[in-house]
Amino acid sequence: MSRTIHWYRDDLRVEDNPGLIAACEHAEAPGDVVGLYVLDEHTPGIRPLGGAAKWWLHHALESLHKDLQQLGIPLLIRAGDPQRILLELAEASGADRVHWSRRYGGPERELDAAIKADLPDKGVTVESFAATMLEEPWKLQTTTGGPYKVFTPFWKALSARDIAMPEPAPAPLGDISNATARLTGSGIELGSLEGLDLLPRSPNWAKGWHEIWDPTESGGHQQLRTFIDDDADRYHSHGQEPAAEATSRLSPFLRFGQISPHQVWEAAGSIKDSQSKTRFRTELGWRDFAWHLLYHFPQIPDVNMRSEFDNYPWKSAQEDPDTFQAWTAGLTGFGLVDAGMRELWGTGHMHNRVRMVTASLLVKNLGIDWREGEAWFWDTLVDADAASNPVNWQWVAGSGADAAPYFRIFNPERQQDRFDPDMRYVRTWVPEYGTEKYPDPLVDLKETRRNALADYDTITGKNT
């Protein structure tokens, strides 16, 4: 008997999953392939998921369980130390192979390397697969052999590559009841999704999210089809307008791997408007860029990439709790920012243009450390991504790779005039805007911009 455990992480799908497909190629009967998900809040350095991402994960795993059942593959659910769990399951189930899709964060790679070194001593072959990015970080380097730190040449190099075509789901192995019986007969429990305790309880702040999202693999494909058919040709002309609904909203599906970047890249080939096609694919490229940066610079979630910003006089949220609370609650007095923060709380999502504006206000006008905002987004975004979240915050803060020039400070009032001129977005989320119930602006934008630039001069010795 040959049995393969496919250890799921950020690849919660059955289509275009090379590790799962390869496992099924080794299989002859139901039960020869076993799926495994481990909620890892044990390994030092691996960041526990935020609340919104946990909500999505619960439903993604629920959907994956059903999809795998159709293939005759059981899904085991566990929590704890993945290395110990894999060793115990391999021994108990008689598995001789373990597959997984590669991860690229520093602590994750260290854990995977340790398991990859340990399991062969127990007679278990380990194989990893590329499944979550368009191109592997070590395959895309500058002419001098180092990693790209600027997006434009990175994108030029990436877009010149031959992007792999997606693969269909493997053929069903047989009746799931036979597969399950083989496992339980060996004393192996399937495990309980409810036991992971991923859903909010009291209060249930995610109430109603199912009316907004379908957090399943099929839901991701439906979202992609809807975007390509209805909205994609407006992506270049209207994608920056938060009320226009001209964006894909695929980010949480990509974050949890319910749809692969290769599938999205291929689908984008049918976008008729050439500018929209290029812009949309460029956004996929930025996602890869963030992960390549994290691979080469694993300190990005916590450390300024530009070391001079270590001396920037940012405040912590604890030093100015009222200001930070007003920002999180959407009560800053700036309509576009407040609409974005309320959209985030109400849906677990925020339009990308608005993300940049809300981040800029916090970091440059309110003077609060980018790490405080990044942590808030990590807890409240359904698409909170270990690479994109900190890379984007450092981009806005000016402290990261290929960062926005520090003097580029998004003026939320001008951004509102430009991208929400009829205030459809603002009035949707801030119905009291323009009334006596709406608060005055927290700060003077011109004065705080001058202060931010003066603080920047002190750490660089330059005159902006």
Order of alpha helices (4+ residues) and beta strands (2+ residues): beta-alpha-beta-alpha-beta-alpha-beta-alpha-beta-alpha-alpha-alpha-alpha-alpha-alpha-alpha-alpha-alpha-alpha-alpha-alpha-alpha-alpha-alpha
